[in-house]
Amino acid sequence: MEGMQQELLGTSGPYDTPGPAGGAAVGADAVLAGLDPEQRAVATALHGPVCVLAGAGTGKTRAITHRIAYGVRSGVYQPQQVLAVTFTARAAGEMRGRLRQLGAEGVQARTFHSAALRQLQYFWPRAIGGEVPRLLERKVQLVAEAAGRSGLRVQRTELRDLTSEIEWAKVTQIVPDDYPAAVLKTGRDAPRDPAEIARVYATYEQTKRDRGVIDFEDVLLLTAAILEDRPEIADRVRAQYRHFTVDEYQDVSPLQQRLLDQWTAGGASLCVVGDASQTIYSFTGATPDYLLNFRNRHPEATVVKLVRDYRSTPQVVHLANGLLAQARGHAAQHRLELISQREAGPDPVYVEYPDEPTEAESTAHAIERLLAQGVRASEIAVLFRTNGQSEVYEQALADLGISYQLKGAERFFERPEVRDSVMLLRGAARAGSDPLTAGAPDLAGQVRAVLASRGFTPVPPAGSGTVRERWESLAALVRLAEEFEAARLGAGGAADLAAYVAELDARAAAQHAPAVEGVTLASLHAAKGLEWDAVFLVGLSEGTLPIIYAKTDEQVEEERRLLYVGATRARVHLTLSWALARSPGGRASRRPTRFLDGLRPGSSAPGGRSRAGRGGVESGVERSAGRKVRGPVKCRVCDRTLTEAVERKLRRCEDCPSSMDEALFERLREWRAGQAKKQGAPAYVVFTDATLMAIAEDVPASARELALISGVGAMKLDKYGAAVLSLCAGEVPEDESEGDQQGETPGGDSGESDEPA
């Protein structure tokens, strides 16, 4: 019984006696090495509540795993008392791997459902009695049966929508009788009459009770209910876990928050991590409100913002920031402006096509060119709004003989060829001297030999389709064996077939699939949390993005965030495309998504002011944005990376010594006042004080040098460049020599420039 208890709760000793913090205080400071100042602030904030607002690509997983490891190795945390919670098995597996590398063995990293299920399985006999009800893995079939028993005829295509509605109701804690009113109150677009859905929902719940089964939402609900109703059980759980970390906190649902409140009610330390600008699952019941209101619930919380983007080039980051600059609503008020820490790369490319097949074929050819340049297929992704858009891209890639994998399709370890292969490998491992592996020089060779009986060959088969897909699955198992063996040998250990099979079993349990060497095709939702060297965002037209049924302002804003998530998946290459018609020869009635207004060449931002380069986007012709892109800016005095807008403009820390030419600064202010008076506009419309200070500190000698100063765009360079350079050279500008110089306009510096700070 004790062994089962330890297994279910993840402890290595008796439930009430946490083990020692391995490596306490030894090498704790080494954990902090390589962290930037903000990540270090996260890692050293060991006592909650802590709220980390982390933009895309800013190293949030690095920050929170180093925080946990630092707490363990410094002796502040007992590893068995730490629970890190995330939303996907893949993310939990990645977190566990990083924690092991950092010497934080014993720390639990699980999904909400996995952690809750373990507690439910352990405490159910004591709290309820008997065995835990069987978990219903696929609720669609039961929903179909409930619909039939409710007297409804439901098409197969409707079943998924009905199931999603029931899931939404359960995670938002809405019972069947209240469902119609909740739909009306929230403005939700129900797939059928709400009263009918409520009837199916009630029948579904009754059918589960009759058959003694529970679904995944019940796991959270029942665990929370047991902790609420049985104080002695809640006390045991709270004594076990004293430190909680919740990743992707913007995606938490009311039901998950209810469970989290029970876990932390005993005064446990809580650290949450999230980004409201990546909230894209509200249709499932997720809400960023808990993240955005964290400081209200915890006034004493430490809040750290991570904005240094280590994933994407300045060009990609600039576009991503531009997408959010036009956002509206509660989440938009808390957006983070990212600052790329990478070297410059190619500009994003905008392409307009006459029809969808041409868009798909041209995208496939662009991928072919990237492959020829040495970009790996697994580092390329095509992302679209709906899964129904994938077929034309599958065909286009297959026509060119380019392998691909469809994200969100059948799980890797559930593929027939993978199940059969693992079974054969397990048998060979048990046999020890299996004839299949005789003579193989290493682990990878043994795996190749076993999989050869399932059709694996060193060279991939020609063409595409099922045969190629099966080969890609087997090839992924071979590559994983090579990586596993290299890692074991590198750590001074040994790798044999039995250990490799154990690794496969562990990965299958966590759904931690190996990478398949092929171009990824995925919906924007499925791409969350992933990244590639090259990303193609396709089908970016009105009606598709935002999707046609996004009616309310908040629904449209979530569609904008979806595009932002897609753009921030790209490290280097980013292409955005749309088609004017669905089919060749069709009426060209489509227009590119409104979210690109002011960003793509030739377009204007809402309100009419152009924010992009001159010219338009020609049909089927790639054109880059050609906008000024700012990467990491270092302080000219102390070499610190600057994050504040004014500091970046001045290229120095606010506290570092200034080299400003005071006399030049005053001449520039006087000249600006005269220009403002002639235009009948505020002085800041000409240049802000911060821009004038930057000019006076880093006096330009040419138009090129002046253009490099933040706040001096192309239009202002054309309009004012000659006058500013004359002032910098100690000369009188031509317009002032005509007697137009005027005094300072009162209050002229009270506003903000329309140029980026």
N, C-alpha and C positions, 0 to 999 in steps of 0.2 A: 504493500500500500504506500509506504514511504517513497519507494522508487517511482511509482506512478505520480505521486504528488509532486516530486521534484521535476519529473518530465513535463507535466501539464503546466506548471508555473515557471518552468525554466530556471529553477534554482539548482545549486550544486551541493546543498547541504539541507539540514532541517529547515522547514518553512519559516520558523520564527528565529532562526539563528543565521544571519547573513555571514558569508565567508569573508576572508580578508581581502582587502583591496590590493590585488597583486601589483607589485612594483611601486607601492605607495611612496611618493616623494622622490623616487629615484628616476631621474631623467624627466621630471614633470616639465621643466622649462623647455626641454627639447621639443615638446609637443607644440609649443608656440612659434617655433622657428618657421620662417617662410610665410607667416600670416601677415596680411596688410593691417594697418592700424584699426580699421573697423572690424575685421574678422578677429583680431586679437581682443578687441573690446568685448566681442561676443564670447570668446573662449574663456575669458577671465571673469565674466559675470556669472559666478557659480551659484549664486543664491537668487532664486526667483522672487517675484515674477519678472520674466524677461520677454520682451517682444522684439523680434528681429524682422524688420521690413526689408526684404531681400529681392532686388530686381533680377530679371532673367540673366543668367550667366555670371552672377556675382560671387559664386562660390559658397552658397548657403549650406550645402551638404558638408563641405569642407569645414565651415565655421562651426556648425553644431556638433559634428563628430569630434572635432578637436576640443570643443568645450567639454563634451562628455569624457574624452580621454584625459584631458587636463584635470578634471575633477577626480577621476579615478586614480591617476598616477600621483596626484598631490595628496591623496588620502582624504579628501573632502567627501567624496562619494564612495560608498560601498557598491561595487559593480552589480551585485544582485538586487540592489534597491533602485536601479535605473531602468526605466522603460521608455524607449523611443518609439513613437507611433507615427506611421505614415499611411498612405492610401493605396499603394499597390505593392504586390509581392516583390516585383522587380526592385522598387525603391528600397524596400525593407532589406532585401538581399544585398544590395549595394552598400547600404549603411552598415550591415553586419560585417561585410568584408573590410570596409574601411576601419571599423572599430578594432577588428582583430589586428590589422596592420599597425594600429596605434597602441597596441598593448592593452586594450580595454576588454579583455576576455570576461565573459559572464554577463555583460550588458545585454538586455533583451531589446531587439528591434523587430517590431511586428506591425502588421496592419491592424486597424481598429477591430476588424472582424476576427482576426486570428487571436489577438489578445483576449477579446471578450469570450470567444469560444472556449479557450483553455480554462478560463475561470468558470464558465458555465458548466463545463464537463466535470470539473472538480467539485464544485459546490452544490450541484443539482441534487445528488442523493441526500445531502444533509438538509437542504432548504425545502425541497419538494418531495423527494422520495422516489425510488425507482430509478430506471435508466433515463438518460437524456433522450428526448425525442429525436428521431432520425432527421438529419438535415436534408432538406429538399434542394437539390443542386440546380434543377431546371424548373422554374415555376410556370413557364409558358404552357406546358401541357395541362397543368392543374387550372390555370386561368381559362384555357379553352373549355375544359370540362365545366368549370363554374359558369361560364357564359351560356353553355348549353342548358344547364340546370336552371338558369335564370330565364330561359325562354328566348334567348337572343341568338340570332344567326350572325356569326362573326367570320369575316374573311381571314385567311391566314395572314395577310399583310397587316390586318388590324390588331392581331394578337400581341405583337410586340409593343404597340402603342398602349394597349390596355394594361399590359404588364408594367410598363413604365409608369403609368398613372397610379397604379396600386403601390409601386415602390415609392413614388413621390409622396403619396399620402402617408405612408408608414414612417418615412424618415422625417417628415414634418409633423408627425404625431397627430394626424387627422383620422378619426374613426369613420367608418362607412356612413353613418347617419349625418355627419358634418361635412362630407365631401362636397355636395352641391353648393352649399353656402361658401365653402372655402374657395371653390373655383370662381364664384361670382366676386368674392372679396379681393382675390389676388389678380383678377383679370386673366386667368390662365385659359389657354385655348385648348379645351378638352377635345379629344378625338371623337367622342360620341356624346350623346345627351348625358349630362352629369348624373341624372337620376338613374339611368341605365348602368353607368359605370359604378355607382354606389351599390347597386343591387349585385353586380358581379363581384365587387370587392367583398361585400358581406358574405356571399356564398362561398367565395374562395377561402375566407377566414374560417368559416364553419367546416368546410371540407377538410382543411388542415387539422382542425381539432378532432374531427371524426376519425382521421387516419393516424393521428399521433405523430405528425411531422411538423417541422418548423422551417421557416425560410431564413435567409441571411439577415433580414431586418429584425426578425424575432430574436436572433442571437444578441443583438445590441439591446433590444427592448427588455428581454428577460433578464439579462445580466444587470442592467440598470435597476430593474424592479427588485431583484434579490438584494442588491446593495442598499436600496432604499428601505426595504421592509425588514431586513435582518441585520441589525446593528453589529452583532457579534461577528458576522461574516465580513461586513464592510470594514470593521476594525482590523481584521486579519489581512485583508488586501492592502489597506492603507499602511499597515505596519511593514508589509513586504516592499512596496514601492513608495519611495520618498522623493524621487526626482523624475519628472516627466518632461519629455520633449515631443512636441507635436509639429510635424512638418506639413507643408501645404495647408496651413491653417485657414486660408481663405476658402477652402473647399469643405469645411466642416458643416455638417447638417445639424438641425436642432436635436435630433436623436443622439448623434455622436457627442454633441456638447453636453447633453444630459448625462451620458455615461462618464464623460471626462470630469464633470462636476462632482460626481460620486467618487471617482478615483482620487481626486485632489482635495476632497472636503476635510481631510484630517490635517491640513496645513502643509501638504507636499509642495515642493518647489516645482514651478511650472515655467517652461520656456516654449514659446510658440514662434513659428517661422512662417512667413507668407508674403504674398504680393497681391494686393487687391486688383492690380491691372491684369492678373492672370486668372481671374474668376470667370470660368467658362462652363461651369456645370450647374448653373442655377436651376435648370430644368429638372435636375435630379434631386433638388432640395438643398443643394449647397448654397451657402450665403457668406459673403465677406463681412457681414455685420459684426461677428464675434471678433474678427481681427481688427476692424476699424474702431470698434468700441472697447478694445482691450484696456486702453489707458483709463477709460471711464470706470470700468469694473475693478481695475487695479491701479489706483492713483499713484502708488509707490513704485510702479514698474520701471525697470530700466529699458529704454527703447534705443535700438541701434539700427541705423540705416546702412544697407550695403548697396552701393551704386557703381562700384568699379566693375565693369564688364570685362571678364577675361575670356569670354567665348568668341565674341564677334568683332569684326573689324570696325573701325570708326565709321565707315560708309554704311554698314548694316545698322549699327547703333543709331546713327543719325536718322535713318529712315524710321526706325522703330520709335524713337523719341517724337518724330514728326507725326506718326499715327496717333500717339496719345495726346499730343498738344491740342488736338481738336476735340478730345473727349469731353463728355459732360456727365454730371451725376455725382453721387456720393463717392464712388470708387475713384473717379477721376480727380477728385479734390486731394486724394492721397497718392497720386501717381509719383513714381520715382524717375528722375531724369538720369539715364545711364551715361557713364563715361567710359569709353572703350580704353582698354589697356594694351591693345594689340597694335601692331604696325598697320599702316594703311593697306588697303586691298582694292580690288576693282569696285567700281560703282555698281549699285543695283541696276538691273536692266529691266526696262518696261517694254512689253511687246504686245501689239494689237494684231489679231488674226481675223480673217474673214469668216471662219467657221470653226467648230470644235474639232473635227478630224484634222484640219490643218494645224491647229494648235497642238494637238497630241503628237502628230508626226514631226513637227518642228521641234517640239520639246525632246522627243526621242533622239533626234539628230544632234541637238545641243548636248545631250547626255553622252552620246557617242563621241563627240569632240572632247568632252571632259575626260572620258576614259582613255582616249588617245594621249591626253596630256599627263596621264599618270594618276588621276583621281580614282580611288577605289570605288567599285560599284556600291559597296556597303556604306560609303560616305556620301551618297547622293540620295535625295528624297524628292518625290513628287507629292505635294500635299493639296488636297481639295476639300470642299465644304461638305459634300455628301458622298457616301460610299458608292452611290449609283454612278458617280463620275469616273470610277476607276476603269471600267471595261475598255474604253477607247484607248487609255494609256497602256493597259495590259497588252492590247493588240499591237499598238505602235512599237512597244519595246520588243515584243516577240518577233515582229516582222524584221527587226534589225539584229535578232539573235542576242539581245541583251537580257540577262537573267534578272528577275525581280522577285520580291516577296511582298505579299499583301498584308499589311499590319492590321490586326484586329480580326483576321480570319481564324482558321482552326489553330488551336494552341500547338506549339511545336511538339511537346512531349505526348500529345494525343494523336499525332499523325500515325497512321498504321505502320509506315516504314520505320519510324523512330521506335515505336513500341516493340516491333519485331526485332530490331537491331539491339535494343537494350536487353531483351530476353536472351538473344544469342550471346552477347558479351557476358552476361551474368553466368550463363552456362559454361562458357569458356573459362571464366575466372574460377568457377568451382572445380572444373575438371583439372586445372593445373597444367597438365600436359596435353592439351587439346591439339589434335592434328592440324587444325586450321592455323594455329599460331606457331607451330614448330618452325624454327629457323628465323623467326622475326627478330631483328636486332634490338628493338626497343618497344616501348609501349605503343607509340604511334603506329609502328609496323604491325604489331599484333592487332590493333583495332582495324587497320586497313585490310588485313588478311581475313578477319571475321566478317567485315562488311562487304568484302568482295562476293561473298555468297548471297548477298542481298542486292547485288547489282552495282556496287561501287567500283569505279575505274579511275585511274590517275587522271585521265582526260575526260572532261565533261562530254556528254552526248550532244550531237548536233541538234539544232532547232530548240523548240520550247515545249510547253505543255506539261502533261503529267510526268513523263519520263524525266524531263529536266528538273522538275520540282522535287521528285524523289531523290535524284542525284544530289541536289543542293542540300537536302536534309542530311544525307549521309556524309557529304563533304563537311558540313558543320560539325558533325560528331568527330570526324578525323581532326579537324583544326583544333577543336576543344581538347582532344587528347594530346596534341602537340603542345598546346599552351599549358595544360595541366602538368605534363612531364617537365617542361622547362621550369615552371614555378617550383615544383618539388625539388628538382636538382639544384636550382638556384638557392634554395633554403637549406641545402645540405642533406636533404632527405632522399627517399627513393620513391619511385612511382611504378606500381604494378597494376595489373588489370582489375584486381579486386578493389583497390583504392579508387580507381577511375570509375568503376561501377557505383561505388558508394557516393562519389561526387555527382554522378548522373542522378541517382536517387534523390539526393539532397536538392539538386536543382529542379527536378521534377516536382518535388513537394512544394517548393517556393515559386514554381513557374518562372524560373530564372533561365530562360532559353539562351543558347549560344547564338552568336551573330551568324546569319546566313549571308553568304557573299552574293548579294544582289541588290539592285536599286529598290529602295523602300517606296511602296505606294501606300499612302495612309490618309485618313481624314485628319483635319486640323485638330479635332478632339483627341484622336488617338496619338497624335504627335507630341502631346504635352509631356514634358519631362525628358524628351529626347533631343539630339542635336546631330547635325551632319555638316560636312565641309561645304556641300552645295545643296541648295534648296530651290525647288521650282514651285512657286505658288500659282496655281492654275485656276481657270474658271472664275476670275475675279470680276464678275459683272453683276449689275443690279438684279435682284431677284434670286441670285445664288448667294451672294455675300454683299449686303445682308440678305439672309434667306427671305423668301417672299412672305412667310408667315410671321416674321418679326415685326410686330405692329406698334408696340409701345416704345417709348423713348429708351427705357431700360433694356428692352430686348434688342433694340438696335445697337445700344452701347456694348452689350455683350458680344454681338457680332464683330464690332470693332476690336474688342479685346481678343477675339478669336484670331483675327488677322495679325494682331500684334504678337500673339503667341507663335503663330506660324513664321513670321519674319525673324523672330529672335531664336529660331531653331538653327539658323544658318551661321556658320563660322566665317566663311569667306565669300562664296558665290551666292548671290540671291537674284532670282529672276521672277518677275511678276507679270502675268499675262492674262488676257481675256479674249473672247471671240465675239464678233458682232452678230453672228447667226449660229443657230444650232447645226444646220446641215449645209453642205455645199449648194450654192445657188439660192439659199433662203434669204428672206428679207433681213437686211442689216439693221435690226431695230434695237439691238442691245447697246448699252453704254457701260463703260467701266464703273466699278464700284465707287460710290461717293467717298469712301474712306481714303482714296488716293487723290482726291481733289487738293490741289496745292502742293502735291508731292511729285506727281509724274510730270514730265516736261509738257509745257503748254497749257496746263490746267491752272485753275484759280482756286484758292481756299474759299470756304464758305464766307460770303460777304463780298466776294469778287476780287480781292487782292491776290495777285499771282505770287506764289511762293516757290515756284519751280523755275527751271531753266527756260530759255526761249525755244520756240518751235513746238511741234507736236510729236506724236508717236505715229509713225507710218505703219500701214498695215503690213504685218509680218516682218517688220524691220526692227531690229533691236536698237534701242537708244538708251544711253545712260543718263542719269539725272544731272550730272555736271554741277552739283551744288557744293558749296564749301563744306568740308567735313573736318570736324575737330576730334583729334584723338587725345591720348593722355597728355596733360600739360604739367610740366615740372616747374617748381619755383626756381627762378633764376638765381636766388640767393642760397637757399638751403637744399634744393633739389627734391623737396617733398612733392608727391603727386597732389595736385590741387583739385578740390571737388566743388568748392563754392564758386558761384558764377562770377562774382566781382573779382575774386582772386585769380580765376582762370583768365579773365580779361586783362588783368594787370601783369599776369605771369609771375606773381610772387605772393607769399603768404601775407596776410593783413598785418602781422606783427613784424615781418622782416623789414630791414631798412629800405627806404624809398630813394630812388635815384632821380626823382622827378625834377625837371627843369621848371621851377616855380614861375619864372617870368614867361616862359613859353605857354604854360598852362593858363595864365591870366590873359595873354594875347589871344589864345584860342577861345576862351570864354567870351571875350569882347567881340571877336569876329562872329561867333555863334549867335550872340544876341542880335547883332545887326541882321544876319540872315533870317532869324526867326521873325523879326519885326517886318521885314520885307514880305515874308510869306504869310504874315498874320497867323502864325502858329506858335505853340509852345516851343521853348528852346530845346527841350529834349527830343523833339522831332528831327532836329538837325543832327545832334549827337548828344548822348548822355554824358554826365560828368565822368562816369567811369571810363568811357571811351576816350575822352579828352585826356584824362590822367594817364591812360595807357599810351597815348601818342606822346605825351610829354615825358614819360619815363623811358620809352624805347623809340627815340626820335627817328622817324623814317627818312631816308634820303631818296627814295624812289617810289613810284606808284606801286611796284611789286611789294616793297616792304610795308607800305601803308595798307595794302590789301590783306596782309597777313594779320593785322590787328583786329581782334574780335570787335564786332560792332560796325565795321566798315565793309558793307556789302558792295556788290557791283554797281548798284544804282547810286549809292552815296559816293563811291569812288569817282564815277563819271561826273557827278554833279559838283562835288566839293573837293576832289582830290588835288587839283592844281592850286587852289587857295590854301589848303592845309599844308601842302609841301612848301609853298612860298613862305608861310609863317614859320615852318620848321627851319627854313634856311635863313631866317632873320630878315626876310624881305616883306614888302607890303603887297598883299594880293591886289590883282587888277581892279576888282570891284571896290576895294577900300580906297585905292588911289583916286577913285572918282568921287570920294567924299561921302560914301555910303556907310562908313563905320559908325555904329551906334552903341549906346550903353547897354548894359545888361537888362534884360526884360525881367521885371519883378516876378519872383515865383517860378522862374523858368526851369528850375531843376527839380520841381516837385514830382514830376511824373517819371514814367519808365519808357525806355526806347522800344520801338517796334522791332529792333534788331535783337537777335539772341544775345544774352549777356555773356 
